[in-house]
């Protein structure tokens, strides 16, 4: 049996990423930050009386290993790296299981899958077991439910306070070290001495349940569709049949990579039809790629063309060492078959034709043409890896502001970041279609007021000048809506200072 392995499958994520840091703590060095997003979790055995034996963690480890193996082989993850799970100890000798999984390029959806898996397994853990879940960007659960988080738990007070215990998400109350988040040792102290005082805010917990628990696995599986392709290359056919869940990763590469023009005539109509489970996002990408290469004109052979470009991309990934093939004895792969989980076999997945029209999410895209212009510009602002290293310490687990969550999720799923000066120039030049002399004038106001208080006279001059420009120019409403949505997301990501604060202030005050 041929198993595909990703080049960074052996990456070892530090346990430091399990804890949100505070200003007075030593933060994780920027140069140690992973190039990709990882979801991580810790399963802690906290028993002050030492009545519980460590074999409890052994049992949990075995259950999780089976469950993760099942999902690894059936769910089309955006990255091929497997779940990692290992035993660790805190400096005070508290034992725990540390696990992580790369969720790059589909973070929101796949983080939700991991939360669902852990919640399901945690139901039978017992009262002395506590689970902490986050990712390398922070506490994504609270960040995703920020509109219902109680005010007293605003960032950074909420840091490290959310735990999964006895099948429910609970918070360490704010009277315990008020006005700031907690350290790992403070968390363990509270859980060991007073876990019965953990609180469950009804409104917040209802949203967490609706977003992560009640919808699992139905909503997560609804995001997947069946794609039928015809593969003529025998080696690629063998590899893909042994690694059906890998197709999602291969298709994802069409976003940044190209392949040669496919030649299906060499197979003389021969080949084997195969069906793969792929995410809707990746199928949309494959469909758009085939449109761009005019590969849908011959509708009768669309399965052969799609199968051939997938084979060409697989060969390319093997040639450049992004992927490698590992020979594995079939006898060692039968454990999942014996594992009694029917999540995928019992679900009625929908078929997807590459000729189907792509449906856009209208609630997130007020004007698609205008949004495309914004996205085209934003995508040039830097690679996800560069942006991650620049912003690794600016991402908060929870922001005190009240952003448009849908806009944030859309831009984050696209791995888009933006520099404030570039955004300011684009806002004026490409969005508002201003002549260069007007841009220079506004930039002059901005640079003069950059170091002054927000309510200063100079800032008022800047806003007055900007208002005159908007009022005296015919501004496309779609452009304004698109830029406004992106500004909301930027405020969630922590952008601040001139010129961003001035622009956002104007948009807020004038209902733009």
C-alpha positions in Angstrom: 0.0 0.0 0.0 1.3 3.4 -0.9 0.8 6.2 1.7 1.3 9.8 0.8 3.3 11.9 3.3 3.7 15.7 3.4 7.2 17.1 3.7 6.4 18.8 7.0 4.5 15.9 8.5 7.1 15.5 11.2 6.9 19.1 12.4 6.9 19.2 16.2 4.7 22.0 17.6 5.8 23.5 20.9 3.5 23.1 23.9 3.9 26.9 24.4 1.2 27.4 21.8 -1.4 25.9 24.1 -1.3 29.0 26.3 -2.3 32.5 25.5 0.5 34.8 26.6 0.4 38.1 28.6 2.3 41.3 28.3 4.4 40.6 31.3 5.3 37.1 30.2 8.0 35.9 27.9 6.2 35.4 24.6 7.0 32.8 22.0 9.8 34.1 19.7 8.6 35.2 16.3 11.2 33.1 14.6 9.8 30.0 16.3 6.3 30.7 15.0 5.0 27.9 12.7 4.5 28.8 9.0 1.0 27.4 9.1 -2.0 27.4 11.4 -2.3 24.5 13.9 -5.2 23.6 16.2 -3.8 22.3 19.5 -5.3 20.9 22.6 -4.3 19.7 26.1 -6.1 17.0 28.1 -5.1 17.4 31.8 -5.5 15.0 34.6 -5.9 17.3 37.7 -6.3 15.4 40.9 -5.1 17.0 44.2 -5.6 13.8 46.2 -3.8 11.7 43.6 -6.5 9.1 43.7 -6.6 8.9 39.9 -4.0 6.8 38.2 -2.1 7.8 35.1 -3.7 4.9 33.2 -6.7 7.1 32.8 -4.7 9.2 30.3 -3.5 5.9 28.7 -7.2 5.0 28.0 -7.9 8.4 26.7 -4.8 8.2 24.4 -6.0 4.9 22.9 -9.5 6.2 22.3 -8.3 9.4 20.7 -5.7 7.6 18.5 -8.5 5.4 17.0 -10.8 8.4 16.5 -8.2 10.6 14.9 -7.0 7.7 12.7 -10.6 7.3 11.5 -10.9 11.0 10.6 -7.5 11.2 9.1 -8.4 8.5 6.6 -11.9 9.7 5.8 -12.1 13.4 6.1 -10.5 15.5 3.3 -8.2 17.7 5.4 -6.6 20.7 3.7 -3.2 19.4 4.8 -2.0 15.8 4.8 -0.1 15.9 8.1 -1.7 13.6 10.6 -2.9 14.3 14.1 -0.1 14.3 16.6 -0.6 13.1 20.2 2.0 12.8 22.9 2.3 12.6 26.7 3.6 15.7 28.5 4.0 17.0 32.0 3.8 20.5 33.4 6.7 21.8 35.5 4.6 20.9 38.6 4.4 17.3 37.4 0.7 17.5 36.3 0.4 14.9 33.5 -1.4 15.7 30.2 -1.9 14.7 26.6 -0.8 17.3 24.1 -2.2 17.1 20.5 -2.2 19.2 17.4 -3.3 19.2 13.7 -2.5 21.5 10.9 -5.6 23.3 9.7 -4.0 25.7 7.2 -6.3 27.1 4.4 -9.5 25.9 6.0 -9.0 26.8 9.6 -12.5 27.8 10.6 -14.2 24.6 9.3 -11.5 22.2 10.4 -11.1 23.8 13.9 -14.8 23.1 14.3 -14.3 19.4 13.3 -11.6 19.1 16.0 -13.8 20.7 18.6 -16.6 18.3 17.7 -14.3 15.2 17.9 -12.8 16.2 21.3 -16.3 17.0 22.8 -17.6 13.6 21.7 -14.6 11.8 23.2 -14.6 13.9 26.4 -18.1 12.9 27.4 -16.7 9.9 29.3 -13.5 11.4 30.6 -14.6 11.9 34.3 -14.6 14.9 36.6 -10.8 15.0 37.1 -10.0 15.5 33.4 -10.0 19.0 31.8 -9.5 19.9 28.1 -8.1 23.1 26.7 -8.5 23.9 23.0 -7.1 26.7 20.9 -5.0 27.3 17.8 -1.7 29.1 17.1 -3.7 32.3 16.5 -5.3 32.2 20.0 -8.6 31.1 21.5 -10.7 30.6 18.4 -13.7 29.4 20.2 -14.2 32.6 22.2 -13.1 34.7 19.3 -15.8 33.1 17.1 -18.5 33.7 19.7 -17.2 37.2 20.7 -20.6 38.9 20.5 -22.0 36.8 23.3 -18.9 36.8 25.6 -19.8 38.5 28.9 -18.2 41.9 29.2 -16.1 40.9 32.2 -14.4 38.3 30.0 -13.2 40.7 27.4 -9.7 40.3 26.1 -7.2 39.8 27.7 -9.1 38.7 30.8 -10.5 35.6 29.0 -7.0 34.3 28.3 -6.8 30.6 29.3 -10.1 30.6 31.2 -12.2 28.5 28.8 -12.1 24.7 29.5 -14.1 21.6 28.4 -15.1 19.7 31.5 -17.6 16.9 32.0 -18.9 17.3 28.5 -19.5 21.1 28.8 -17.5 24.3 28.1 -16.9 26.2 31.3 -15.1 29.4 32.4 -12.8 30.0 35.3 -14.5 33.0 37.0 -13.0 36.5 36.9 -12.8 36.9 40.7 -9.8 34.6 40.4 -7.0 37.0 39.4 -9.3 39.8 38.1 -8.3 42.2 35.3 -6.1 39.8 33.5 -5.8 36.4 31.9 -4.4 33.4 33.7 -1.1 31.5 33.6 -0.9 27.8 33.2 -0.1 27.3 36.9 -3.0 29.5 38.0 -5.4 27.5 35.8 -4.2 24.2 37.3 -4.4 25.7 40.8 -8.1 26.6 40.3 -9.1 23.4 38.6 -7.4 21.4 41.3 -9.0 23.3 44.2 -12.3 24.7 43.0 -13.4 23.1 39.7 -16.9 23.0 41.1 -16.9 26.9 40.9 -16.4 26.9 37.1 -19.2 29.0 35.5 -21.3 28.4 32.4 -22.7 31.7 31.0 -26.0 30.6 29.4 -25.9 32.9 26.3 -22.3 32.2 25.5 -22.6 28.4 26.0 -25.7 28.3 23.8 -23.7 29.9 21.0 -20.8 27.6 21.5 -23.1 24.6 21.4 -24.9 25.9 18.3 -21.6 26.6 16.5 -19.5 23.6 17.5 -21.6 20.9 19.3 -25.2 20.7 18.0 -24.0 20.9 14.4 -21.5 18.1 14.7 -20.9 16.2 12.5 -23.9 17.1 10.2 -22.8 20.7 9.3 -19.2 19.6 8.9 -20.1 16.8 6.5 -22.5 19.0 4.6 -19.4 21.0 3.5 -18.2 17.9 1.6 -19.2 16.6 -1.8 -18.5 13.6 -4.0 -16.5 14.2 -7.2 -16.2 11.6 -10.0 -13.1 11.7 -12.1 -11.5 9.3 -14.7 -7.8 8.6 -14.1 -5.7 7.1 -16.9 -2.3 7.2 -15.3 -1.8 3.9 -13.6 0.7 5.0 -11.0 -1.4 8.0 -10.0 -4.5 5.8 -9.9 -2.9 3.4 -7.5 -1.7 6.2 -5.2 -5.0 8.1 -5.2 -7.0 4.9 -4.5 -4.7 4.2 -1.5 -5.1 7.9 -0.3 -8.6 9.0 -1.2 -8.6 11.8 1.4 -5.5 13.3 -0.2 -7.3 14.7 -3.2 -8.4 17.8 -1.3 -4.7 18.7 -0.7 -3.8 18.1 -4.3 -6.7 20.2 -5.7 -5.8 23.0 -3.3 -2.5 23.5 -5.1 -4.3 24.8 -8.2 -4.6 28.1 -6.2 -0.8 28.7 -6.5 0.5 26.2 -9.0 -0.1 25.4 -12.7 0.2 22.2 -14.7 0.9 21.5 -18.4 -1.9 21.2 -20.9 -3.5 17.8 -20.3 -3.4 15.3 -23.1 -6.1 12.6 -22.6 -5.8 11.2 -26.1 -2.8 9.1 -25.1 -5.1 6.9 -23.0 -7.3 6.0 -25.9 -10.4 6.4 -23.8 -9.1 4.0 -21.1 -8.9 4.8 -17.5 -10.8 4.0 -14.3 -13.6 6.1 -12.8 -13.1 7.0 -9.2 -15.2 8.9 -6.7 -13.5 11.1 -4.0 -14.9 13.1 -1.1 -13.7 16.8 -1.4 -14.6 20.1 0.3 -16.9 22.5 -1.6 -14.2 25.2 -1.4 -11.6 22.9 -3.2 -14.2 21.8 -5.8 -15.0 25.5 -6.5 -11.3 26.1 -7.0 -11.0 23.1 -9.4 -14.0 24.3 -11.3 -12.6 27.8 -11.7 -9.2 26.4 -12.7 -10.7 24.3 -15.5 -12.7 27.3 -16.7 -9.5 29.3 -16.9 -7.9 26.6 -19.0 -11.0 26.1 -21.2 -11.1 22.4 -20.1 -14.9 22.3 -19.9 -15.7 22.8 -23.5 -15.6 19.1 -24.2 -18.3 18.2 -21.7 -18.3 14.5 -22.5 -14.7 14.2 -21.4 -14.7 16.5 -18.4 -14.1 13.6 -16.0 -11.0 12.6 -18.0 -9.7 16.2 -18.1 -10.2 16.7 -14.4 -8.6 13.3 -13.6 -5.6 14.1 -15.8 -4.9 17.6 -14.3 -5.2 16.0 -10.8 -2.7 13.4 -11.9 -0.3 16.0 -13.3 -0.5 18.0 -10.1 0.2 14.9 -8.0 3.3 14.2 -10.2 4.5 17.8 -9.7 4.1 17.5 -5.9 6.1 14.3 -5.9 8.8 15.7 -8.1 9.3 18.8 -6.0 9.3 16.7 -2.8 6.2 18.4 -1.4 4.8 14.9 -1.1 6.5 11.5 -0.9 5.3 7.9 -1.1 5.8 5.5 1.7 5.2 1.8 1.2 3.2 0.3 4.1 2.2 -3.3 4.7 -1.6 -3.7 4.3 -1.8 -5.7 7.5 -1.0 -2.6 9.5 -3.8 -0.5 8.1 -6.8 -2.7 9.1 -7.4 -1.2 12.6 -9.7 1.5 11.3 -11.9 -1.1 9.6 -12.3 -2.8 13.0 -13.1 0.6 14.7 -16.8 0.9 15.0 -17.4 4.3 13.6 -20.0 4.8 10.8 -20.0 8.6 10.6 -19.0 8.7 7.0 -20.5 5.4 5.7 -24.0 6.4 7.0 -24.0 10.0 5.7 -25.7 10.8 2.4 -23.1 13.0 0.6 -24.2 14.9 -2.5 -22.6 14.4 -5.9 -20.9 17.4 -7.5 -20.5 18.0 -11.2 -17.7 20.4 -12.3 -20.3 21.9 -14.7 -22.4 23.1 -11.8 -22.6 26.8 -11.2 -20.6 28.0 -8.2 -22.9 29.6 -5.6 -21.6 32.6 -3.8 -22.4 33.5 -0.2 -24.4 36.7 -0.8 -24.4 37.7 2.9 -20.6 38.1 2.8 -20.3 39.6 -0.7 -22.4 42.7 -1.1 -21.0 43.4 -4.5 -18.9 40.6 -6.0 -17.3 42.7 -8.7 -16.2 45.3 -6.2 -15.0 42.7 -3.7 -12.9 41.0 -6.4 -11.1 44.3 -6.9 -10.4 44.5 -3.1 -9.3 40.9 -2.9 -7.0 41.2 -5.9 -5.2 44.1 -4.2 -5.1 42.5 -0.7 -3.7 39.2 -2.1 -0.6 41.1 -3.1 0.1 42.4 0.4 2.3 39.4 1.4 2.3 35.6 1.8 0.5 34.0 4.8 3.9 32.9 6.1 5.3 36.5 6.1 2.2 37.9 7.6 2.1 35.2 10.3 5.6 36.1 11.4 4.8 39.8 11.4 1.6 39.4 13.4 2.1 36.4 15.5 2.0 38.4 18.7 -0.8 40.8 17.6 -3.5 38.2 17.3 -5.7 38.2 20.3 -7.9 35.3 21.5 -10.7 37.8 22.0 -11.1 41.5 20.9 -13.0 44.0 22.9 -14.6 45.5 19.8 -17.8 44.3 18.2 -16.8 43.3 14.6 -18.6 41.8 11.7 -17.8 38.2 12.3 -18.8 37.0 8.8 -16.3 39.4 7.2 -13.5 38.3 9.5 -14.2 34.6 8.8 -14.2 35.3 5.0 -10.9 37.1 4.9 -9.2 34.7 7.4 -10.3 31.7 5.4 -8.5 33.3 2.4 -5.3 33.9 4.4 -5.3 37.6 3.6 -3.5 40.3 5.6 -2.9 43.9 4.8 -0.5 46.8 5.7 -2.3 49.9 6.9 -0.4 52.4 4.6 -1.1 50.2 1.6 -4.8 50.0 2.5 -5.0 53.8 2.9 -3.5 54.4 -0.6 -5.7 51.7 -2.2 -8.7 53.2 -0.4 -8.1 56.6 -2.0 -6.7 55.6 -5.4 -8.5 52.4 -6.5 -11.6 52.5 -4.3 -12.5 56.3 -4.4 -10.8 56.9 -7.8 -9.1 60.1 -6.6 -6.5 61.9 -8.6 -2.9 61.8 -7.3 -2.9 65.4 -6.1 -5.9 64.7 -3.8 -4.2 61.6 -2.5 -1.0 63.6 -1.7 -3.1 66.2 0.1 -4.8 63.6 2.3 -1.6 61.8 3.0 -0.1 65.1 4.1 -2.9 65.6 6.6 -2.4 62.0 7.8 1.3 62.2 8.3 1.0 65.5 10.2 -1.5 64.0 12.6 -0.2 60.5 13.0 1.4 61.2 16.4 -1.4 63.3 17.9 -4.4 62.5 19.9 -7.4 61.1 18.0 -9.5 64.2 19.0 -6.9 66.7 18.1 -7.4 69.7 15.7 -5.1 68.1 13.1 -7.1 64.9 13.0 -10.3 66.9 12.6 -8.7 68.6 9.7 -7.9 65.2 8.2 -11.5 64.0 8.6 -12.9 67.2 7.2 -10.7 66.9 4.1 -11.6 63.3 3.7 -15.3 64.1 4.0 -15.1 66.7 1.3 -13.5 64.2 -1.0 -16.2 61.7 -0.4 -19.1 64.2 -0.7 -17.7 65.8 -3.9 -16.9 62.6 -5.8 -19.2 60.0 -7.3 -18.2 57.0 -5.2 -19.4 53.5 -6.2 -21.6 52.1 -3.4 -20.3 48.6 -3.9 -16.7 49.8 -3.5 -17.6 51.6 -0.3 -19.4 48.5 1.1 -16.5 46.2 0.3 -13.9 48.5 1.8 -16.1 49.0 4.9 -16.4 45.2 5.4 -12.7 44.8 5.1 -12.0 47.6 7.6 -14.2 45.8 10.1 -12.1 42.7 9.7 -8.9 44.7 10.0 -10.0 46.1 13.4 -10.6 42.5 14.6 -7.1 41.6 13.5 -5.7 44.5 15.6 -4.9 47.2 13.1 -4.7 50.6 14.7 -3.1 54.0 14.4 -3.1 56.5 11.5 -4.5 56.4 8.9 -6.7 53.4 9.8 -8.2 54.9 12.9 -9.2 58.1 11.1 -10.8 56.3 8.2 -12.7 53.9 10.5 -13.9 56.8 12.7 -15.3 58.6 9.6 -17.0 55.4 8.3 -18.5 54.7 11.7 -19.8 58.3 12.4 -21.3 58.6 8.9 -22.9 55.2 8.6 -20.8 54.1 5.7 
